[in-house]
Amino acid sequence: MLDVIYFRSLLSLLMSHLGGTALAMPVEIVPFCWEFTLRRLEMLFIEAGCVGKSRVNVESDEPYVTDNGNYIIDLYFKSDMGDLKAASDAILRLAGVVEHGIFLDMATTVIVAGKLGVLKFIVIVDESKLVSHLGGTSLAMPVEIVPFCWEFTLKRLEMLFIEAGCVGKLRVNVESGQPYVTDNGNYIIDLYFKSDMGDLKAASDAILRLAGVVEHGIFLDMALL
C-alpha cells in the first residue's frame, strides 16, 4: 500500500514540458507595480511562448488576493521553459516575486488550481514510498476531534486499534506546549501504529462512528492507479 494521502499514476502526468497540460504555473507577487512584474516574467520565458495572466475572483473580477495580501500571476507556456532549477532561481531574483509553483527537491505534491477552485491534487510516488502498513514510516495518521473530553476520545481511538499497537498523542504547539487548534476550533490526535490496522474502509467507518470525531486522515476512493 502507499503511505500517502492521494496518488495519481506517474503515467497520467507525463507531459512534454512544464505547463504542457495547458494548466498554469502560479507565481505569487507583491501588488506594487504588478503589471511590470507580469511583463518581466513573460520576458523571462519569451522563447517558451510564456503568457502571464493575473488571477481574479470569479464573482468580482477583482485581483485574487492571497493570505499575505499578494497577487497571483498564472504563467502559461507553449514550449519547454528549460532547466527548472535555473528557471526557479531566475523567477525568485525578480523584484516583486514572493514565491512560485516550481517545487524542487521536496515532496512531490502538486495542487493544480483554476478559476473555479482546485482541479487536481496530485502526488507522484515511487517504490521508496511503499510501506507494509499505514504508519509504516513511523509517521502519524491524524484524527480531528472536538476538544470536549478529548482524553476519552483518544483512549477510544487507541482501543479501536489495540491489536495494531496503536498509540495516540495529542498534537501540541512546539512553542507554547498548548494543544494545536484547527481552523474549526478542534484538536488533532496523531495515531501511531506498530502493525497493520486492517481493512482501511472498515477502519475509516469505525473511526467516524466514534463520538467526538470530526474527520481523519484516511482518504479512500480518491486515487487513480
KOLNULUM-705507 format. One record per residue (C-alpha): residue number from 1; x, y, z. Coordinates in steps of 0.001 Angstrom, whole numbers. Last residue first. Layout:
N
num: NUM xx: X yy: Y zz: Z
...
//
This chain:
225
num: 225 xx: -3904 yy: 3953 zz: -10000
num: 224 xx: -6356 yy: 6862 zz: -9950
num: 223 xx: -6830 yy: 7791 zz: -6316
num: 222 xx: -9741 yy: 9282 zz: -4397
num: 221 xx: -11543 yy: 6097 zz: -3399
num: 220 xx: -10242 yy: 6358 zz: 183
num: 219 xx: -8671 yy: 9141 zz: 2213
num: 218 xx: -7618 yy: 8052 zz: 5684
num: 217 xx: -6519 yy: 11196 zz: 7534
num: 216 xx: -9470 yy: 11558 zz: 9876
num: 215 xx: -12523 yy: 13739 zz: 10416
num: 214 xx: -14770 yy: 15128 zz: 13169
num: 213 xx: -14507 yy: 12525 zz: 15935
num: 212 xx: -16236 yy: 13370 zz: 19207
num: 211 xx: -18483 yy: 10331 zz: 19301
num: 210 xx: -16862 yy: 7437 zz: 17468
num: 209 xx: -18635 yy: 6380 zz: 14257
num: 208 xx: -16051 yy: 8195 zz: 12123
num: 207 xx: -13278 yy: 5992 zz: 13481
num: 206 xx: -15161 yy: 2763 zz: 12788
num: 205 xx: -16051 yy: 3816 zz: 9227
num: 204 xx: -12442 yy: 4620 zz: 8386
num: 203 xx: -11183 yy: 1387 zz: 9943
num: 202 xx: -13714 yy: -644 zz: 7946
num: 201 xx: -12632 yy: 1078 zz: 4752
num: 200 xx: -8973 yy: 683 zz: 5689
num: 199 xx: -9145 yy: -3067 zz: 6272
num: 198 xx: -6521 yy: -3921 zz: 8837
num: 197 xx: -4576 yy: -1607 zz: 11166
num: 196 xx: -1304 yy: -3246 zz: 10097
num: 195 xx: 1373 yy: -3173 zz: 12781
num: 194 xx: 3108 yy: -826 zz: 15211
num: 193 xx: 663 yy: 2008 zz: 14533
num: 192 xx: 912 yy: 5679 zz: 15501
num: 191 xx: -2188 yy: 7887 zz: 15793
num: 190 xx: -1870 yy: 11676 zz: 15926
num: 189 xx: -4835 yy: 13281 zz: 17689
num: 188 xx: -5678 yy: 16771 zz: 16420
num: 187 xx: -7835 yy: 19222 zz: 18370
num: 186 xx: -10793 yy: 21345 zz: 17212
num: 185 xx: -11503 yy: 25071 zz: 16863
num: 184 xx: -12576 yy: 24828 zz: 13223
num: 183 xx: -9350 yy: 26411 zz: 11991
num: 182 xx: -7528 yy: 23705 zz: 13937
num: 181 xx: -6157 yy: 24068 zz: 17466
num: 180 xx: -2793 yy: 22609 zz: 18487
num: 179 xx: -2893 yy: 21834 zz: 22191
num: 178 xx: -604 yy: 24026 zz: 24328
num: 177 xx: 3136 yy: 23374 zz: 24614
num: 176 xx: 3665 yy: 27046 zz: 23826
num: 175 xx: 6453 yy: 26945 zz: 21244
num: 174 xx: 6048 yy: 23405 zz: 19905
num: 173 xx: 2285 yy: 23696 zz: 19550
num: 172 xx: 673 yy: 20431 zz: 20578
num: 171 xx: -734 yy: 17358 zz: 18829
num: 170 xx: -2395 yy: 14984 zz: 21293
num: 169 xx: -785 yy: 11571 zz: 21039
num: 168 xx: -2377 yy: 8229 zz: 20230
num: 167 xx: -669 yy: 4838 zz: 20399
num: 166 xx: -1959 yy: 1929 zz: 18304
num: 165 xx: -357 yy: -1466 zz: 18809
num: 164 xx: -2255 yy: -2917 zz: 15841
num: 163 xx: -4279 yy: -5162 zz: 18155
num: 162 xx: -5304 yy: -2098 zz: 20175
num: 161 xx: -6805 yy: -451 zz: 17105
num: 160 xx: -10175 yy: 666 zz: 18481
num: 159 xx: -8687 yy: 778 zz: 21953
num: 158 xx: -6335 yy: 3567 zz: 20863
num: 157 xx: -9210 yy: 5538 zz: 19334
num: 156 xx: -11277 yy: 5070 zz: 22496
num: 155 xx: -8364 yy: 6317 zz: 24597
num: 154 xx: -8041 yy: 9472 zz: 22461
num: 153 xx: -11794 yy: 10119 zz: 22670
num: 152 xx: -11616 yy: 9924 zz: 26473
num: 151 xx: -8693 yy: 12357 zz: 26568
num: 150 xx: -10588 yy: 14715 zz: 24244
num: 149 xx: -13482 yy: 15061 zz: 26699
num: 148 xx: -14698 yy: 18194 zz: 24861
num: 147 xx: -11943 yy: 19374 zz: 22476
num: 146 xx: -13713 yy: 18085 zz: 19328
num: 145 xx: -11659 yy: 15628 zz: 17297
num: 144 xx: -9521 yy: 15683 zz: 14162
num: 143 xx: -7681 yy: 12409 zz: 13540
num: 142 xx: -4161 yy: 12350 zz: 12127
num: 141 xx: -2259 yy: 9246 zz: 10934
num: 140 xx: 1258 yy: 9586 zz: 12271
num: 139 xx: 4593 yy: 8934 zz: 10615
num: 138 xx: 6611 yy: 5898 zz: 11725
num: 137 xx: 7100 yy: 5018 zz: 8025
num: 136 xx: 4810 yy: 2007 zz: 8396
num: 135 xx: 2011 yy: 4293 zz: 9575
num: 134 xx: -451 yy: 2560 zz: 7272
num: 133 xx: 1057 yy: -855 zz: 6587
num: 132 xx: 3972 yy: -2603 zz: 4884
num: 131 xx: 5201 yy: 589 zz: 3284
num: 130 xx: 5899 yy: 1719 zz: -286
num: 129 xx: 7036 yy: 5330 zz: -602
num: 128 xx: 10539 yy: 4412 zz: -1844
num: 127 xx: 8925 yy: 2495 zz: -4724
num: 126 xx: 7863 yy: 5723 zz: -6426
num: 125 xx: 5374 yy: 8477 zz: -5736
num: 124 xx: 3811 yy: 11427 zz: -7515
num: 123 xx: 1067 yy: 13107 zz: -5522
num: 122 xx: -1540 yy: 15110 zz: -7391
num: 121 xx: -4469 yy: 17193 zz: -6240
num: 120 xx: -6464 yy: 18193 zz: -9288
num: 119 xx: -8820 yy: 20942 zz: -10397
num: 118 xx: -8806 yy: 23034 zz: -7234
num: 117 xx: -11003 yy: 26109 zz: -7487
num: 116 xx: -13284 yy: 27573 zz: -10149
num: 115 xx: -10668 yy: 29910 zz: -11570
num: 114 xx: -8116 yy: 27134 zz: -11711
num: 113 xx: -5885 yy: 25267 zz: -9303
num: 112 xx: -3450 yy: 22393 zz: -9725
num: 111 xx: -2070 yy: 21299 zz: -6360
num: 110 xx: 1141 yy: 19313 zz: -6683
num: 109 xx: 2782 yy: 17042 zz: -4176
num: 108 xx: 6203 yy: 15603 zz: -4882
num: 107 xx: 7777 yy: 16214 zz: -1503
num: 106 xx: 10908 yy: 18313 zz: -1903
num: 105 xx: 13947 yy: 18661 zz: -4129
num: 104 xx: 12263 yy: 21164 zz: -6448
num: 103 xx: 8848 yy: 22802 zz: -6309
num: 102 xx: 8128 yy: 25159 zz: -9186
num: 101 xx: 4936 yy: 26955 zz: -8185
num: 100 xx: 6420 yy: 30338 zz: -7388
num: 99 xx: 7190 yy: 32569 zz: -4425
num: 98 xx: 7443 yy: 36255 zz: -3430
num: 97 xx: 8301 yy: 37999 zz: -6698
num: 96 xx: 8368 yy: 41800 zz: -6596
num: 95 xx: 11920 yy: 42223 zz: -7818
num: 94 xx: 12903 yy: 39266 zz: -9997
num: 93 xx: 15589 yy: 37038 zz: -8496
num: 92 xx: 12997 yy: 34432 zz: -7496
num: 91 xx: 12000 yy: 33928 zz: -11130
num: 90 xx: 15595 yy: 33428 zz: -12288
num: 89 xx: 16341 yy: 30938 zz: -9499
num: 88 xx: 13310 yy: 28827 zz: -10351
num: 87 xx: 14081 yy: 28935 zz: -14075
num: 86 xx: 17661 yy: 27814 zz: -13430
num: 85 xx: 16424 yy: 24925 zz: -11293
num: 84 xx: 13748 yy: 24087 zz: -13863
num: 83 xx: 16128 yy: 23877 zz: -16824
num: 82 xx: 14184 yy: 24874 zz: -19911
num: 81 xx: 10800 yy: 26574 zz: -20215
num: 80 xx: 9629 yy: 23899 zz: -22661
num: 79 xx: 7010 yy: 25098 zz: -25114
num: 78 xx: 3703 yy: 26974 zz: -25278
num: 77 xx: 3860 yy: 28042 zz: -21637
num: 76 xx: 1159 yy: 29542 zz: -19417
num: 75 xx: 2012 yy: 31603 zz: -16330
num: 74 xx: -617 yy: 32384 zz: -13707
num: 73 xx: 212 yy: 35553 zz: -11758
num: 72 xx: -1072 yy: 35549 zz: -8189
num: 71 xx: -1417 yy: 38722 zz: -6107
num: 70 xx: -276 yy: 39445 zz: -2546
num: 69 xx: -2038 yy: 40283 zz: 720
num: 68 xx: -312 yy: 37501 zz: 2659
num: 67 xx: -3484 yy: 35390 zz: 2752
num: 66 xx: -3525 yy: 35694 zz: -1037
num: 65 xx: -5500 yy: 38277 zz: -3016
num: 64 xx: -7285 yy: 37389 zz: -6272
num: 63 xx: -7486 yy: 40510 zz: -8403
num: 62 xx: -11047 yy: 41822 zz: -8888
num: 61 xx: -13417 yy: 40111 zz: -11348
num: 60 xx: -15998 yy: 40292 zz: -8563
num: 59 xx: -17527 yy: 36805 zz: -8638
num: 58 xx: -14801 yy: 34845 zz: -10413
num: 57 xx: -12016 yy: 36343 zz: -8321
num: 56 xx: -9018 yy: 37192 zz: -10467
num: 55 xx: -5649 yy: 35627 zz: -11299
num: 54 xx: -3400 yy: 37985 zz: -13240
num: 53 xx: -2436 yy: 36418 zz: -16532
num: 52 xx: 1012 yy: 35663 zz: -17892
num: 51 xx: 1850 yy: 34351 zz: -21349
num: 50 xx: 5084 yy: 32450 zz: -21969
num: 49 xx: 5917 yy: 31486 zz: -25520
num: 48 xx: 8882 yy: 29387 zz: -24370
num: 47 xx: 11308 yy: 31813 zz: -26020
num: 46 xx: 9706 yy: 34680 zz: -24069
num: 45 xx: 10450 yy: 32973 zz: -20769
num: 44 xx: 11996 yy: 35875 zz: -18835
num: 43 xx: 10046 yy: 38305 zz: -20984
num: 42 xx: 6781 yy: 36929 zz: -19640
num: 41 xx: 8002 yy: 37223 zz: -16060
num: 40 xx: 9157 yy: 40790 zz: -16711
num: 39 xx: 5754 yy: 41647 zz: -18141
num: 38 xx: 3981 yy: 40308 zz: -15035
num: 37 xx: 6346 yy: 42239 zz: -12752
num: 36 xx: 5507 yy: 45451 zz: -14628
num: 35 xx: 1776 yy: 44765 zz: -14287
num: 34 xx: 2256 yy: 44104 zz: -10553
num: 33 xx: 3664 yy: 47576 zz: -9956
num: 32 xx: 3036 yy: 47158 zz: -6208
num: 31 xx: 727 yy: 44148 zz: -5668
num: 30 xx: 3509 yy: 41854 zz: -4398
num: 29 xx: 3939 yy: 38650 zz: -6377
num: 28 xx: 2966 yy: 34977 zz: -6076
num: 27 xx: 3757 yy: 32954 zz: -9194
num: 26 xx: 1439 yy: 30197 zz: -10410
num: 25 xx: 2216 yy: 27671 zz: -13170
num: 24 xx: -932 yy: 27406 zz: -15263
num: 23 xx: -2682 yy: 24441 zz: -16829
num: 22 xx: -2403 yy: 23761 zz: -20560
num: 21 xx: -1181 yy: 20231 zz: -19653
num: 20 xx: 2238 yy: 21011 zz: -21098
num: 19 xx: 2651 yy: 23739 zz: -18480
num: 18 xx: 6045 yy: 22337 zz: -17602
num: 17 xx: 7077 yy: 20433 zz: -20701
num: 16 xx: 6244 yy: 17457 zz: -22939
num: 15 xx: 3847 yy: 15942 zz: -20455
num: 14 xx: 3604 yy: 12717 zz: -18488
num: 13 xx: 1221 yy: 13058 zz: -15567
num: 12 xx: -1046 yy: 10083 zz: -16255
num: 11 xx: 1964 yy: 7778 zz: -16385
num: 10 xx: 3008 yy: 8872 zz: -12927
num: 9 xx: -182 yy: 7311 zz: -11619
num: 8 xx: -2039 yy: 9584 zz: -9269
num: 7 xx: -1935 yy: 9085 zz: -5547
num: 6 xx: -3554 yy: 10915 zz: -2649
num: 5 xx: -2895 yy: 10859 zz: 1074
num: 4 xx: 352 yy: 8906 zz: 1098
num: 3 xx: 1602 yy: 5753 zz: 2839
num: 2 xx: 1070 yy: 3639 zz: -270
num: 1 xx: 0 yy: 0 zz: 0
//
